């Protein structure tokens, strides 16, 4: 098997495993106690905090260990908003933040706060000027990821931090995807991360709150971790997290060059090997080991299962992989194709031959899935009915509405329009994306008795 889903969780680094096993014998006692076993545990905890702080680029007393990256995000946002409640209750987030940030923003809004979502360009990046335009007198906090978890696009954190700092607004950076590759640049105020993203054990997160940032921990008071993370610390896991962060950083420069070459190979060759593919995300400002592409006329869940049978573990942002059958909020915000989405995120040490095998297998896998779904072969349309100007795809899920459109489109006269009736939310994203890829005109969405009517005009 080739594991290509490091953006979800990286395999446990060998240094993390060694540190975890070694600290089990010394780190089990309560580090708050003054007897010998407690002092030993405290030494391990302090050393881990110093190592993690050095990697982040902060003071040790600014860094808190939490039970997960999600908990760090929730605690960081809630504490910063509470600490600046006198200023106001306005929160700024980007439209492509991790779900943990968006869930926190939803909770804040439900509690009477206000939220502004900053849009992104087609590559998935925000503009610092957009954050500047979103700032208000009552803005308490702004949030921005350092790099996107689905498409790998790196965000202009330093520029946004400068804009926020000039307005006196703290910036919280979700650095989960990038911290293993290097420190986050810029004058940010709060930072969160998760150890299992860089090859540490799961169940360890980082929350950094810079000195001078108004912060009021929420929830019942607890004496541990400066009151910012309740409960007994998992010292062996914390030690392993800090040790693995230091280890991956030592390897990062050389490994980034190697993985960037492999993902560039995927970005360049997949569109040549597989027809009707859109590679998404910024082509330059992106994480070294992550590449994402979407395939027209493909069911994302089926594609993932077929790749799994061939020995490849990948992820997807397609609506078909979601229990709610809604497309990825990241792909939707970018305005790119969501169907048949594949995210390849290579862990450090990925052999070149695994990537070559993936590129060899992918074309036949995609073709097989398309054949099962009845997708059009090449540019040859299927026979068209007399009522072909209305495509009824009601009750059909991604990617069937787009397949039905493609089947009839070849026989539509230039200048004529097709109305696609669909009630799958993914159609709202995928039909405009199909038009973009095909060079056709997307007229817009119209109300219908059931679902919506998506109007496409043939221009060539």
VOLUMDO-74244 format. One record per residue (C-alpha): z, y, x; residue number from 1. Coordinates in nm, 2 decimals. Example, Ala and Ser with C-alpha at 12.3 -4.5 7.8 and 13.67 -1.06 7.14 Angstrom:
BEGIN
- Z|Y|X|k
- 0.78|-0.45|1.23|1
- 0.71|-0.11|1.37|2
END
This chain:
BEGIN
- Z|Y|X|k
- 0.00|0.00|0.00|1
- -0.07|0.36|0.11|2
- 0.19|0.60|-0.02|3
- 0.02|0.94|-0.09|4
- 0.29|1.11|-0.30|5
- 0.51|1.28|-0.05|6
- 0.52|1.60|-0.25|7
- 0.73|1.41|-0.51|8
- 0.95|1.24|-0.26|9
- 0.89|1.17|0.11|10
- 0.98|0.83|0.26|11
- 1.32|0.82|0.42|12
- 1.29|0.94|0.78|13
- 1.41|0.70|1.05|14
- 1.66|0.96|1.18|15
- 1.80|1.00|0.83|16
- 1.86|0.63|0.80|17
- 2.03|0.62|1.13|18
- 2.25|0.92|1.06|19
- 2.34|0.79|0.71|20
- 2.45|0.45|0.84|21
- 2.64|0.61|1.14|22
- 2.83|0.86|0.92|23
- 2.94|0.60|0.66|24
- 3.22|0.50|0.88|25
- 3.34|0.85|0.95|26
- 3.25|1.06|0.65|27
- 3.42|0.89|0.36|28
- 3.74|1.08|0.36|29
- 3.82|1.41|0.19|30
- 3.71|1.70|0.42|31
- 3.97|1.93|0.26|32
- 4.26|1.71|0.39|33
- 4.44|1.79|0.71|34
- 4.51|1.43|0.83|35
- 4.29|1.26|1.09|36
- 4.03|1.10|0.86|37
- 3.99|1.43|0.67|38
- 3.94|1.62|0.99|39
- 3.67|1.38|1.11|40
- 3.49|1.42|0.78|41
- 3.52|1.80|0.80|42
- 3.37|1.80|1.15|43
- 3.07|1.60|1.02|44
- 3.03|1.84|0.72|45
- 3.05|2.15|0.94|46
- 2.81|2.02|1.20|47
- 2.56|1.93|0.92|48
- 2.60|2.28|0.77|49
- 2.53|2.45|1.11|50
- 2.22|2.23|1.17|51
- 2.08|2.30|0.83|52
- 2.15|2.68|0.85|53
- 1.98|2.69|1.19|54
- 1.67|2.53|1.04|55
- 1.67|2.77|0.74|56
- 1.74|3.07|0.95|57
- 2.06|3.18|0.79|58
- 2.44|3.19|0.86|59
- 2.63|2.87|0.80|60
- 2.87|3.04|0.56|61
- 2.56|3.14|0.35|62
- 2.46|2.78|0.29|63
- 2.59|2.55|0.02|64
- 2.52|2.18|-0.03|65
- 2.44|2.08|-0.39|66
- 2.38|1.75|-0.56|67
- 2.00|1.81|-0.58|68
- 1.73|2.07|-0.54|69
- 1.72|2.11|-0.92|70
- 2.09|2.18|-0.93|71
- 2.05|2.44|-0.65|72
- 1.78|2.62|-0.85|73
- 1.99|2.62|-1.17|74
- 2.30|2.73|-0.99|75
- 2.11|2.99|-0.78|76
- 1.94|3.15|-1.08|77
- 2.24|3.15|-1.31|78
- 2.47|3.29|-1.04|79
- 2.24|3.56|-0.93|80
- 2.17|3.67|-1.29|81
- 2.54|3.67|-1.37|82
- 2.62|3.87|-1.05|83
- 2.38|4.14|-1.15|84
- 2.44|4.15|-1.52|85
- 2.54|4.51|-1.51|86
- 2.19|4.60|-1.38|87
- 2.01|4.42|-1.66|88
- 1.89|4.08|-1.79|89
- 1.53|4.08|-1.68|90
- 1.40|3.79|-1.48|91
- 1.06|3.76|-1.31|92
- 0.90|3.42|-1.23|93
- 0.55|3.31|-1.14|94
- 0.35|3.11|-1.39|95
- 0.33|2.81|-1.15|96
- 0.70|2.77|-1.06|97
- 0.86|2.43|-1.05|98
- 0.99|2.31|-1.39|99
- 1.35|2.36|-1.27|100
- 1.28|2.74|-1.24|101
- 1.09|2.76|-1.57|102
- 1.37|2.56|-1.75|103
- 1.62|2.81|-1.62|104
- 1.41|3.10|-1.74|105
- 1.39|2.94|-2.08|106
- 1.77|2.91|-2.10|107
- 1.81|3.27|-1.99|108
- 1.56|3.38|-2.26|109
- 1.74|3.18|-2.52|110
- 2.06|3.35|-2.42|111
- 1.92|3.69|-2.49|112
- 1.76|3.77|-2.15|113
- 1.40|3.87|-2.10|114
- 1.15|3.70|-1.87|115
- 0.81|3.81|-1.72|116
- 0.57|3.55|-1.60|117
- 0.35|3.67|-1.32|118
- -0.01|3.53|-1.34|119
- -0.19|3.36|-1.05|120
- -0.55|3.36|-0.93|121
- -0.78|3.06|-0.96|122
- -0.64|2.93|-0.62|123
- -0.29|2.93|-0.76|124
- -0.16|3.24|-0.56|125
- 0.03|3.54|-0.69|126
- -0.04|3.90|-0.57|127
- 0.25|4.10|-0.44|128
- 0.12|4.39|-0.64|129
- 0.17|4.19|-0.96|130
- 0.54|4.14|-0.88|131
- 0.56|4.51|-0.81|132
- 0.41|4.58|-1.15|133
- 0.65|4.34|-1.32|134
- 0.96|4.51|-1.18|135
- 1.17|4.72|-1.42|136
- 1.49|4.91|-1.40|137
- 1.68|4.62|-1.57|138
- 1.53|4.35|-1.34|139
- 1.82|4.14|-1.21|140
- 1.63|3.87|-1.02|141
- 1.28|3.76|-0.91|142
- 1.18|3.40|-0.83|143
- 0.89|3.27|-0.62|144
- 0.81|2.93|-0.47|145
- 0.71|2.92|-0.11|146
- 0.43|2.67|-0.18|147
- 0.31|2.50|-0.49|148
- 0.41|2.15|-0.56|149
- 0.09|2.05|-0.74|150
- -0.19|2.22|-0.55|151
- -0.03|2.31|-0.21|152
- -0.11|2.68|-0.23|153
- 0.12|2.89|-0.01|154
- 0.26|3.21|-0.17|155
- 0.28|3.55|0.00|156
- 0.67|3.53|0.01|157
- 0.71|3.80|0.28|158
- 0.50|4.05|0.09|159
- 0.67|3.99|-0.24|160
- 1.01|4.00|-0.07|161
- 0.93|4.34|0.07|162
- 0.83|4.47|-0.27|163
- 1.14|4.34|-0.43|164
- 1.37|4.47|-0.15|165
- 1.22|4.82|-0.19|166
- 1.32|4.80|-0.56|167
- 1.67|4.67|-0.48|168
- 1.59|4.33|-0.65|169
- 1.69|4.00|-0.49|170
- 1.42|3.74|-0.45|171
- 1.51|3.37|-0.49|172
- 1.26|3.14|-0.31|173
- 1.22|2.78|-0.40|174
- 1.13|2.63|-0.06|175
- 1.14|2.26|-0.16|176
- 0.78|2.19|-0.06|177
- 0.77|2.39|0.26|178
- 1.10|2.39|0.44|179
- 1.02|2.07|0.63|180
- 0.73|2.25|0.79|181
- 0.91|2.56|0.90|182
- 1.14|2.85|0.79|183
- 1.05|3.08|0.51|184
- 0.94|3.42|0.64|185
- 1.04|3.74|0.48|186
- 1.35|3.93|0.37|187
- 1.44|3.69|0.08|188
- 1.78|3.69|-0.07|189
- 1.84|3.34|-0.20|190
- 1.67|3.01|-0.11|191
- 1.68|2.66|-0.25|192
- 1.55|2.32|-0.12|193
- 1.58|1.95|-0.17|194
- 1.63|1.69|0.11|195
- 1.42|1.41|-0.04|196
- 1.11|1.64|0.00|197
- 1.13|1.63|0.38|198
- 1.24|1.27|0.43|199
- 1.61|1.30|0.38|200
- 1.81|1.11|0.12|201
- 1.79|1.20|-0.25|202
- 2.10|1.37|-0.40|203
- 2.12|1.66|-0.15|204
- 2.01|2.01|-0.22|205
- 2.05|2.34|-0.04|206
- 2.14|2.68|-0.19|207
- 2.15|2.98|0.04|208
- 2.29|3.31|-0.08|209
- 2.26|3.59|0.18|210
- 2.56|3.81|0.25|211
- 2.55|4.12|0.03|212
- 2.38|3.95|-0.27|213
- 2.58|3.99|-0.59|214
- 2.65|3.63|-0.70|215
- 2.89|3.49|-0.96|216
- 2.91|3.11|-0.98|217
- 2.88|2.98|-1.33|218
- 3.07|2.69|-1.49|219
- 3.43|2.58|-1.44|220
- 3.58|2.70|-1.11|221
- 3.59|2.45|-0.82|222
- 3.74|2.49|-0.47|223
- 3.46|2.31|-0.28|224
- 3.15|2.47|-0.14|225
- 3.28|2.83|-0.21|226
- 3.28|2.75|-0.58|227
- 2.90|2.72|-0.59|228
- 2.88|2.34|-0.61|229
- 3.15|2.14|-0.79|230
- 3.25|1.79|-0.69|231
- 3.32|1.58|-0.39|232
- 3.06|1.62|-0.12|233
- 2.85|1.32|-0.02|234
- 2.90|1.37|0.35|235
- 2.69|1.07|0.48|236
- 2.39|1.19|0.27|237
- 2.45|1.55|0.38|238
- 2.46|1.45|0.75|239
- 2.14|1.25|0.70|240
- 1.97|1.54|0.53|241
- 2.05|1.78|0.81|242
- 1.96|1.53|1.08|243
- 1.62|1.45|0.92|244
- 1.54|1.82|0.87|245
- 1.60|1.89|1.24|246
- 1.39|1.58|1.32|247
- 1.09|1.67|1.10|248
- 1.09|2.02|1.23|249
- 1.06|1.89|1.59|250
- 0.75|1.70|1.48|251
- 0.61|1.96|1.24|252
- 0.37|2.15|1.46|253
- 0.17|1.85|1.59|254
- 0.19|1.66|1.26|255
- 0.07|1.97|1.06|256
- -0.25|1.98|1.27|257
- -0.32|1.61|1.22|258
- -0.25|1.61|0.84|259
- -0.44|1.93|0.79|260
- -0.75|1.77|0.94|261
- -0.71|1.46|0.71|262
- -0.67|1.67|0.39|263
- -0.96|1.89|0.50|264
- -1.16|1.57|0.53|265
- -1.07|1.48|0.17|266
- -1.14|1.83|0.04|267
- -1.49|1.82|0.20|268
- -1.60|1.47|0.13|269
- -1.47|1.40|-0.22|270
- -1.71|1.64|-0.39|271
- -2.00|1.48|-0.20|272
- -1.89|1.12|-0.28|273
- -1.79|1.17|-0.64|274
- -2.01|1.38|-0.88|275
- -1.85|1.63|-1.12|276
- -1.53|1.70|-0.92|277
- -1.34|2.03|-0.87|278
- -1.11|2.07|-0.57|279
- -0.83|2.30|-0.67|280
- -0.59|2.52|-0.48|281
- -0.64|2.78|-0.20|282
- -0.87|2.63|0.07|283
- -0.69|2.81|0.36|284
- -0.33|2.91|0.26|285
- -0.20|2.57|0.18|286
- 0.04|2.30|0.29|287
- -0.09|2.07|0.56|288
- -0.07|1.74|0.38|289
- -0.15|1.82|0.02|290
- -0.49|1.82|-0.15|291
- -0.57|1.82|-0.53|292
- -0.89|1.76|-0.71|293
- -0.99|1.70|-1.08|294
- -1.27|1.47|-1.20|295
- -1.47|1.54|-1.52|296
- -1.48|1.27|-1.79|297
- -1.18|1.08|-1.65|298
- -0.86|0.98|-1.80|299
- -0.59|1.07|-1.54|300
- -0.35|0.80|-1.63|301
- -0.61|0.53|-1.61|302
- -0.74|0.67|-1.28|303
- -0.39|0.65|-1.13|304
- -0.34|0.29|-1.25|305
- -0.68|0.19|-1.10|306
- -0.60|0.36|-0.77|307
- -0.26|0.18|-0.77|308
- -0.44|-0.15|-0.81|309
- -0.65|-0.06|-0.50|310
- -0.33|0.01|-0.30|311
- -0.29|0.38|-0.33|312
- 0.01|0.57|-0.48|313
- -0.09|0.91|-0.59|314
- 0.02|1.17|-0.85|315
- -0.15|1.37|-1.12|316
- -0.12|1.69|-1.31|317
- -0.34|1.56|-1.59|318
- -0.22|1.59|-1.95|319
- -0.28|1.22|-1.98|320
- 0.01|1.14|-1.76|321
- 0.26|1.35|-1.96|322
- 0.47|1.21|-2.24|323
- 0.40|1.53|-2.43|324
- 0.03|1.51|-2.38|325
- 0.01|1.87|-2.26|326
- -0.18|1.97|-1.94|327
- 0.00|2.07|-1.63|328
- 0.14|2.43|-1.66|329
- 0.02|2.49|-1.30|330
- -0.34|2.39|-1.37|331
- -0.34|2.58|-1.70|332
- -0.21|2.90|-1.53|333
- -0.49|2.86|-1.27|334
- -0.76|2.81|-1.53|335
- -0.90|2.50|-1.36|336
- -1.00|2.16|-1.48|337
- -0.70|1.94|-1.57|338
- -0.86|1.61|-1.67|339
- -0.88|1.33|-1.41|340
- -0.64|1.52|-1.18|341
- -0.54|1.36|-0.85|342
- -0.28|1.50|-0.61|343
- -0.29|1.34|-0.27|344
- 0.02|1.44|-0.06|345
- 0.03|1.26|0.28|346
- 0.37|1.19|0.44|347
- 0.40|1.24|0.81|348
- 0.26|0.95|1.01|349
- -0.01|0.87|0.75|350
- -0.28|0.67|0.95|351
- -0.63|0.80|0.95|352
- -0.76|0.46|0.84|353
- -0.57|0.49|0.51|354
- -0.75|0.81|0.43|355
- -1.08|0.66|0.51|356
- -1.01|0.36|0.29|357
- -0.91|0.59|0.01|358
- -1.24|0.78|0.04|359
- -1.43|0.45|0.04|360
- -1.26|0.32|-0.27|361
- -1.25|0.64|-0.48|362
- -1.62|0.67|-0.59|363
- -1.62|0.32|-0.74|364
- -1.29|0.37|-0.91|365
- -1.39|0.70|-1.07|366
- -1.73|0.55|-1.18|367
- -1.55|0.25|-1.33|368
- -1.32|0.47|-1.53|369
- -1.60|0.69|-1.65|370
- -1.80|0.38|-1.76|371
- -1.51|0.25|-1.96|372
- -1.47|0.58|-2.14|373
- -1.85|0.61|-2.22|374
- -1.90|0.92|-2.01|375
- -2.26|1.04|-1.95|376
- -2.43|0.89|-1.64|377
- -2.56|1.17|-1.41|378
- -2.75|1.44|-1.60|379
- -2.89|1.20|-1.87|380
- -2.76|1.29|-2.21|381
- -2.70|1.03|-2.48|382
- -2.91|1.03|-2.80|383
- -2.83|1.33|-3.01|384
- -2.77|1.33|-3.39|385
- -2.91|1.59|-3.63|386
- -2.56|1.75|-3.65|387
- -2.51|1.76|-3.27|388
- -2.44|2.14|-3.27|389
- -2.09|2.05|-3.40|390
- -1.90|1.79|-3.19|391
- -1.61|1.64|-3.38|392
- -1.35|1.54|-3.13|393
- -1.05|1.57|-3.36|394
- -0.78|1.31|-3.29|395
- -0.93|1.23|-2.95|396
- -0.74|1.29|-2.63|397
- -0.83|1.41|-2.28|398
- -1.10|1.36|-2.16|399
- -1.29|1.25|-2.47|400
- -1.37|1.60|-2.61|401
- -1.54|1.70|-2.29|402
- -1.73|1.37|-2.27|403
- -1.86|1.42|-2.63|404
- -1.97|1.77|-2.54|405
- -2.15|1.65|-2.23|406
- -2.33|1.38|-2.42|407
- -2.51|1.62|-2.65|408
- -2.54|1.93|-2.43|409
- -2.86|1.82|-2.26|410
- -3.06|1.84|-2.58|411
- -2.92|2.17|-2.70|412
- -3.19|2.45|-2.67|413
- -3.12|2.72|-2.42|414
- -2.95|3.01|-2.60|415
- -2.80|2.78|-2.87|416
- -2.43|2.71|-2.90|417
- -2.22|2.40|-2.95|418
- -1.89|2.40|-3.15|419
- -1.64|2.14|-3.03|420
- -1.37|2.06|-3.28|421
- -1.06|1.93|-3.10|422
- -0.68|1.93|-3.15|423
- -0.58|1.81|-2.80|424
- -0.42|2.10|-2.62|425
- -0.59|2.00|-2.29|426
- -0.93|2.10|-2.45|427
- -0.82|2.46|-2.44|428
- -0.83|2.43|-2.06|429
- -1.09|2.17|-1.99|430
- -1.38|2.30|-2.20|431
- -1.38|2.64|-2.02|432
- -1.34|2.46|-1.69|433
- -1.64|2.24|-1.77|434
- -1.85|2.56|-1.85|435
- -1.74|2.71|-1.52|436
- -1.85|2.39|-1.33|437
- -2.18|2.37|-1.52|438
- -2.27|2.74|-1.51|439
- -2.27|2.76|-1.89|440
- -2.12|3.03|-2.12|441
- -1.78|2.97|-2.28|442
- -1.79|3.19|-2.58|443
- -1.43|3.14|-2.69|444
- -1.20|2.96|-2.93|445
- -1.23|3.00|-3.31|446
- -0.99|2.89|-3.58|447
- -1.08|2.57|-3.77|448
- -0.95|2.37|-4.07|449
- -0.80|2.13|-3.82|450
- -0.73|2.20|-3.45|451
- -0.96|2.46|-3.30|452
- -1.33|2.51|-3.25|453
- -1.44|2.58|-2.89|454
- -1.78|2.74|-2.87|455
- -2.01|2.68|-2.57|456
- -2.36|2.85|-2.53|457
- -2.63|2.69|-2.32|458
- -2.77|2.95|-2.07|459
- -2.97|2.72|-1.85|460
END
